[in-house]
Amino acid sequence: MGVDVNAPQISYNRMNEPDFMTEHVPSAKTVTRCCIAGGGPAGMMAGFLLARAGVKVVVLEKHADFLRDFRGDTIHASTLELMYELGLLDEFLAQPHQKIERLAGLFGDTRIQIADLTRLPTHCRFIALMPQWDFLNFLAEKGKRYPTFHLLMQTQATDLIEDNGRVCGVRATGPEGPIEIRSDLVIAADGRHSTLRERTGLKVQDLGAPMDVFWMRLSRQPGDAGQVLGRFAAGALLVMLDRGDYWQCAYVIPKGSADTLRAEGIEAFRERIAAIVPSLRERLSELRGWDDVKLLSVAVDRLETWHKPGLLCIGDAAHAMSPIGGVGINLAVQDAVAAANTLAAPLARGAPSDGDLAAVQTRRMFPTRFTQAIQVIVQNRIITPVLASRTQLTPPWPARVLNRLPFLQQLIARVVAVGVRPEHVQTPEKSPSS
């Protein structure tokens, strides 16, 4: 099979940020080995690795660029290990980023050390905080070195093409109107609100989430502490991530309470934050209105079956993760690596079998179940009681034990930063274009 779409060209603007100037599809129908819907971490990593292995792949991204207000900017140690395996680590870490080496929490005035990443069995013993658009731009730039990699921006998958019960492509809308992309495999990586997942009718298991999150940024000042902290107070939880010149803040609220808080007004919301961290009071005027506060509706769910003939769901399209631990990007990337490892060889021959697709789910289902189970426990045993509390908080006994046992901190670090059953690149590299 051949693909009648030209490889995208990357030029640079005055800000030295990549503009993805994709030459549009010359006809309304395109043929490729693999079509990936969604240019997030799962879709871009899968597209890059498959193209690196010589598979013709088309990635569809509905936006004109990657410069959006992402909430997930964590690059875990297992993802950094993949960059090492690909020979890209030094170049990747040349991108602006901050390092998280330890995680701690404050219960009232009591500090609890939660995780110590400095002894991880990886080349990078930290979590990197990097804007997700830089991560995606990096993958796109590396992908375009391979002649089989094709990235179509401003192109959104809208429906599946099926033939005798088998998915054989997608319908999409691009800058020049509707197009059809025929492929041996469609990978749905279009997020937790996946259009393609909805079209499949695959059953979703909702595990529930008792919380939502307001995200915002506040300036960082020289006297501020430089550690990532979850601050637990009576009825409130604030997470602060050090992003260099600003704090990325997550204010956790009970599920469905956003409209009530908005009705109280932005000044009342500022007071809620100041009550948790009084040192922030003077800079809370930076939250001029609710446009400066973004709502993340938290969901924890997963598909019971991730695939049907000709289609595979990965990343958030297969399993929405809670923001606890910031592991969503890591799980999505791990899915992509497992998919490339399993499917590159079958795709080189033609359409992967149902058994090939099932093997990806089998490989990734246990890490998904394990991680979500931990998230649900944390939600139910820690987050919900904190949000319901009206008295001064003291650390629960497991937290006090954790504070005294460094080996437990190292265990938690490994679960969060490396995960269960981490993937490794197994696909061979075909010669990139010069």
C-alpha positions in Angstrom: 0.0 0.0 0.0 1.2 3.5 -0.7 0.3 6.9 0.8 -0.5 9.8 -1.5 0.2 12.5 1.0 3.4 14.6 1.2 5.6 14.6 4.3 5.0 17.7 6.5 7.6 20.4 6.5 8.6 22.2 9.7 9.7 25.8 9.5 10.5 28.1 12.4 9.0 31.4 13.3 10.6 34.4 15.0 10.0 32.9 18.4 12.0 29.8 17.3 8.9 27.7 17.9 8.0 25.1 15.3 5.2 25.8 12.9 3.8 22.6 11.4 3.2 23.6 7.8 1.7 20.4 6.5 1.0 20.2 2.7 -2.6 19.3 2.5 -3.9 16.0 1.1 -4.0 16.4 -2.7 -7.1 14.2 -3.1 -10.1 13.4 -1.0 -8.9 9.9 -0.4 -5.7 8.8 1.1 -4.3 5.3 1.8 -1.8 4.3 4.5 -0.9 1.5 6.8 -1.9 3.1 10.1 -4.0 6.2 10.8 -3.8 7.7 14.2 -6.5 10.0 15.5 -5.1 12.5 18.0 -1.8 14.3 18.3 -1.4 14.0 22.1 1.3 12.0 23.9 -0.1 8.6 22.9 -0.8 9.5 19.3 2.5 11.3 18.6 4.7 8.6 20.3 2.9 5.8 18.5 3.2 7.7 15.2 6.9 8.4 15.8 7.8 4.9 16.8 5.9 3.2 13.9 7.4 5.6 11.3 10.9 4.9 12.9 10.2 1.2 12.3 9.3 1.9 8.6 5.5 1.8 8.9 3.6 4.3 6.8 1.5 6.3 9.3 -0.7 9.4 9.2 -1.4 11.3 12.5 -4.4 13.6 12.6 -4.3 16.6 15.0 -7.4 18.8 15.0 -5.7 21.9 16.2 -3.4 24.2 14.1 -0.5 23.8 16.6 0.2 22.2 20.0 0.2 25.5 21.9 -2.8 24.9 24.1 -3.4 25.2 27.8 -2.4 21.6 28.8 -2.7 20.7 32.4 -0.4 17.6 32.2 3.2 18.7 31.9 4.8 15.8 33.8 7.4 13.7 32.0 8.0 10.7 34.2 11.3 8.8 34.7 10.1 5.9 32.5 9.4 8.3 29.6 12.8 9.8 30.1 14.2 6.2 30.0 12.6 5.7 26.6 14.3 8.9 25.4 17.6 7.4 26.5 16.9 4.2 24.7 16.1 6.2 21.5 19.4 8.1 21.8 17.4 11.4 22.3 17.8 12.0 26.0 20.4 14.8 26.0 18.6 16.6 23.2 15.3 16.2 24.9 16.6 17.6 28.3 18.0 20.6 26.5 14.3 21.7 26.3 13.4 24.1 29.2 12.2 22.0 32.2 12.2 21.7 36.0 13.0 18.6 38.0 11.0 16.9 40.8 13.3 14.7 42.9 11.0 14.5 46.0 7.3 14.7 46.8 6.1 16.0 50.1 2.8 17.0 51.7 1.7 19.3 54.4 -1.1 18.2 56.7 -1.9 21.4 58.6 1.6 22.4 59.8 3.0 18.8 59.7 5.3 18.0 56.8 5.2 14.4 55.4 7.8 13.1 53.0 5.9 11.0 50.4 8.4 9.9 47.8 12.1 10.0 47.1 13.0 9.7 43.5 16.8 10.1 43.8 17.3 6.3 43.9 15.2 5.2 41.0 16.7 2.4 38.8 16.7 4.7 35.8 19.2 7.1 34.0 17.1 10.0 35.2 16.2 10.0 38.8 13.5 12.6 38.7 10.3 13.7 37.0 10.6 16.5 34.5 8.1 19.3 34.3 8.0 20.4 30.7 5.2 22.1 28.7 3.3 19.4 26.8 3.5 21.4 23.6 7.3 21.2 23.8 7.1 17.5 24.3 4.8 17.1 21.3 6.8 19.4 19.1 9.9 17.4 19.9 8.2 14.1 18.9 6.9 15.7 15.7 10.2 17.1 14.7 11.9 13.7 15.2 9.1 11.9 13.4 9.4 14.1 10.3 12.9 12.7 9.7 11.3 9.5 8.6 9.7 9.4 5.1 6.8 7.3 6.3 5.7 9.9 9.0 2.9 12.2 8.0 1.3 14.7 10.4 -1.9 16.5 9.3 -2.7 19.5 11.4 -6.2 21.1 11.6 -7.6 17.7 10.6 -10.1 16.0 12.9 -11.3 12.4 12.7 -15.1 12.5 12.7 -16.2 8.9 11.9 -15.0 5.4 11.2 -15.1 3.7 7.8 -16.2 0.1 8.1 -16.4 -2.8 5.7 -18.1 -6.0 6.7 -17.7 -5.3 10.4 -14.0 -4.3 10.1 -12.7 -0.7 10.5 -10.8 0.2 7.4 -10.2 3.9 7.9 -11.6 7.2 9.1 -13.6 10.1 7.8 -12.0 13.5 8.7 -12.4 17.2 8.2 -9.4 19.2 7.2 -8.6 22.7 6.1 -9.9 22.0 2.6 -13.0 20.0 3.7 -13.9 16.4 4.2 -11.3 13.6 3.4 -11.2 9.9 3.8 -8.1 8.0 5.0 -8.1 4.3 4.3 -5.8 2.2 6.5 -5.0 -1.3 7.7 -5.3 0.0 11.3 -6.9 2.9 13.0 -5.5 3.9 16.4 -7.9 6.1 18.5 -5.7 8.3 20.6 -8.2 11.2 20.6 -8.5 11.6 24.4 -11.1 10.9 27.1 -13.9 12.4 25.0 -12.8 10.3 22.0 -15.1 10.7 19.0 -13.9 7.4 17.6 -14.4 5.5 20.8 -18.0 6.8 20.9 -18.5 5.5 17.3 -17.3 2.0 18.2 -19.9 1.3 20.9 -17.3 -0.3 23.1 -18.4 -0.5 26.7 -16.8 2.0 29.2 -16.5 1.1 32.9 -16.8 4.2 35.0 -14.8 3.9 38.3 -16.0 7.2 39.6 -14.2 10.3 40.8 -15.3 12.4 43.8 -13.4 15.5 42.8 -12.8 18.1 40.1 -9.8 20.5 39.8 -9.4 24.2 39.3 -6.0 24.9 37.6 -4.3 28.3 37.7 -0.9 29.9 37.7 0.6 32.3 40.2 3.9 34.0 40.0 6.8 32.5 41.9 8.9 34.8 44.0 12.6 34.4 45.2 11.6 33.5 48.8 9.3 30.7 47.8 10.1 27.1 48.7 11.3 25.1 45.7 9.6 21.8 46.4 6.4 20.3 45.0 3.8 20.2 47.8 0.3 19.0 48.4 -1.2 21.2 51.1 -4.0 19.5 53.0 -6.2 21.7 55.1 -9.7 21.4 56.5 -12.0 21.0 53.6 -9.4 22.0 51.0 -6.4 20.7 49.1 -4.0 22.7 47.0 -1.1 21.3 44.9 1.7 23.6 43.8 4.2 22.7 41.1 7.3 24.7 40.7 7.5 25.8 37.1 10.5 28.2 37.4 9.0 31.6 37.3 5.5 30.6 38.2 3.5 28.1 40.3 1.2 25.7 38.5 -1.6 25.3 41.1 -4.3 22.8 41.4 -7.2 23.5 43.8 -9.2 20.3 44.4 -12.9 20.6 44.8 -15.8 18.2 45.4 -17.2 16.8 42.2 -19.8 19.1 40.7 -19.2 22.0 43.0 -17.6 24.3 40.4 -20.7 26.4 39.6 -21.3 27.0 43.3 -17.8 28.3 43.8 -18.0 30.5 40.8 -21.3 31.9 42.1 -19.5 33.0 45.2 -17.2 35.2 43.1 -13.5 35.3 42.4 -12.7 37.3 45.5 -14.1 34.5 47.7 -12.1 32.0 45.7 -8.9 34.0 46.3 -9.7 34.0 50.1 -10.0 30.2 50.0 -6.5 29.9 48.6 -5.0 32.5 51.0 -6.5 30.5 53.9 -4.4 27.5 52.8 -1.2 29.4 51.9 -1.2 32.9 53.5 2.1 33.8 51.7 0.2 33.8 48.4 -2.2 36.5 49.4 -0.4 39.4 47.9 -0.2 37.8 44.4 -3.7 36.4 44.3 -4.8 39.6 42.4 -3.2 37.9 39.4 -6.4 35.9 39.3 -8.4 38.7 37.7 -11.4 36.6 37.0 -12.7 33.1 36.2 -11.0 33.2 32.8 -7.7 32.8 34.7 -9.0 29.6 36.4 -9.5 26.5 34.3 -11.7 23.6 35.3 -10.6 20.0 34.8 -13.5 17.6 35.2 -11.9 14.5 36.7 -12.8 11.0 35.4 -11.5 7.6 36.1 -12.7 5.0 33.6 -11.6 2.4 31.1 -12.8 0.4 28.2 -13.6 -3.3 29.0 -12.3 -4.1 25.5 -9.9 -1.7 23.8 -10.2 -2.9 20.2 -12.4 -4.2 17.4 -11.3 -5.5 14.0 -9.1 -2.8 12.5 -9.2 -0.4 15.5 -7.3 0.0 18.7 -7.8 2.5 21.5 -4.9 3.7 23.6 -4.2 6.5 26.1 -7.1 8.4 27.5 -9.3 7.0 24.8 -8.8 3.6 26.5 -8.5 4.7 30.1 -9.1 8.1 31.6 -6.8 8.6 34.6 -7.2 10.8 37.7 -4.6 13.6 38.0 -3.3 11.9 41.2 0.4 11.3 40.6 0.3 13.0 37.2 0.6 9.6 35.6 -1.8 10.1 32.7 0.9 11.1 30.2 3.1 8.3 31.4 0.4 5.6 30.9 -0.4 7.0 27.4 3.2 6.9 26.3 3.6 3.4 27.7 0.5 2.3 25.7 2.1 3.8 22.5 5.3 1.9 23.0 3.5 -1.4 23.6 1.4 -0.8 20.5 4.4 -0.1 18.4 6.4 -3.0 19.7 3.5 -5.4 19.1 2.1 -4.0 15.8 5.0 -2.7 13.8 5.8 -6.1 12.3 2.2 -7.1 11.5 1.6 -3.7 9.9 4.7 -4.1 7.7 2.8 -7.2 6.2 -0.7 -5.8 6.2 -3.6 -5.6 8.6 -2.9 -6.7 12.2 -5.1 -9.6 13.4 -7.6 -9.3 16.2 -5.1 -11.3 18.3 -2.4 -8.7 17.7 -4.7 -6.0 18.9 -5.8 -8.1 21.9 -2.1 -8.6 22.8 -1.7 -4.8 23.3 -4.6 -4.7 25.7 -3.3 -7.7 27.5 0.1 -6.1 27.9 -1.3 -2.8 29.2 -4.4 -3.8 31.1 -2.7 -4.8 34.3 -0.7 -1.5 34.6 -3.9 0.4 34.0 -6.0 -1.6 36.5 -3.2 -1.4 39.1 -2.7 2.4 38.7 -6.4 3.2 38.7 -6.9 1.0 41.8 -4.3 3.1 43.7 -5.9 6.3 42.4 -9.3 5.2 43.6 -8.0 4.2 47.0 -6.3 7.7 47.4 -9.5 9.4 46.2 -11.7 7.5 48.7 -9.4 7.2 51.7 -7.6 10.6 51.5 -9.1 13.1 49.1 -12.8 12.6 50.1 -12.2 12.8 53.9 -10.0 15.9 53.4 -12.7 17.7 51.4 -15.3 16.7 53.9 -13.3 17.8 57.0 -14.2 20.9 58.9 -11.5 20.6 61.6 -7.8 21.0 61.8 -6.1 18.2 59.9 -3.5 15.8 61.3 -1.6 13.3 59.2 -3.3 9.9 59.1 -1.3 7.0 60.6 -0.1 5.6 57.2 1.4 9.0 56.4 3.2 9.2 59.7 4.6 5.7 59.1 5.7 6.7 55.6 7.5 9.7 57.0 9.7 7.4 59.2 10.5 4.7 56.6 12.6 5.9 53.6 12.3 2.6 51.8 8.6 3.1 51.5 9.2 6.6 50.0 11.5 4.9 47.4 8.8 2.3 46.7 6.2 5.0 46.1 8.6 6.9 43.9 9.1 3.8 41.8 5.3 3.3 41.4 4.7 6.9 40.5 7.7 7.7 38.4 8.3 4.4 36.7 5.0 2.6 37.0 4.1 -1.0 36.7 5.5 -3.1 33.8 7.4 -0.2 32.1 7.8 -0.6 28.4 11.1 -0.5 26.4 11.6 0.2 22.7 11.9 -3.1 20.8 11.3 -1.9 17.3 14.3 -1.6 15.0 15.0 1.7 13.4 14.8 2.1 9.6 17.2 4.6 8.1 15.8 8.2 8.5 15.8 10.6 5.6 18.8 12.8 5.3 
